[in-house]
């Protein structure tokens, strides 16, 4: 018999993370580190002039960085 796994996805913006206090962040990290769980993070790195830095310029726009 296959055991069905549930998938819970939560997305947080930078602004939401900045508003969280230390206890909220600790709880968030604690939930992500349960046995059998995994977490994924994604970030946009910007140059000093504000433009987006790409390791591979051919992938520009494929990360959802232009989504509002």
N, C-alpha and C positions, 0 to 999 in steps of 0.2 A: 504494500500500500504506500503510495506517494504521500509525503507530508506536504501540504500546501503552505507556502510562506506568504505572509502578508507584506505588502510594500507600503511604507509610509514615506511620503516625500514632503519635506518642508523647505520652503525657499525664504531666505531672509535678504533684505537689501542692506547695503552698507549703513544707511540711516537707521534702520531698525537695530542693527547690531550695536551701533554707537550709543543708542538710547538704553540698551540693556545694562543693568547693574551687574556687579561681579557675581552675585548669587544666581541671577538668570543665566549668565554665560556658563557658569560651572554646571548648572543643571542641564543646559543644552549639550555641553561636551560630555557629561556623564551619560546622557541618553544615547549619544552616538557611539559610545565605547562598550556597549553591552555585548556579551558573547554572541557571535553569529551575526552581528550587525556590521555595516560598513558605512563610511561617509565619503562624500565627494565635495570638493571645493573648486571653485573657479574664480579667477580674478582677471581684471584688465589692468595691465601695467602701462602707465603713461610716462612719456618723456617729460623733461622739464618744461617744454613748450606746450604740453597738454595733449600732444598727438599720441596715438596708441602705438606701443612698441610691439613688433611682431618678430618672433624668431624666424618665421618663414612668411615673407610678405604675400606669397601666393594664397595663404589661408585667411587673409584679411576679410572680415565680415562673416566668417563661418562659425564664430564662437558665440554669436548672439549679442555681441558688444554694442551693436547699433540699435538693439531693441529698447524701447522705452518702457 
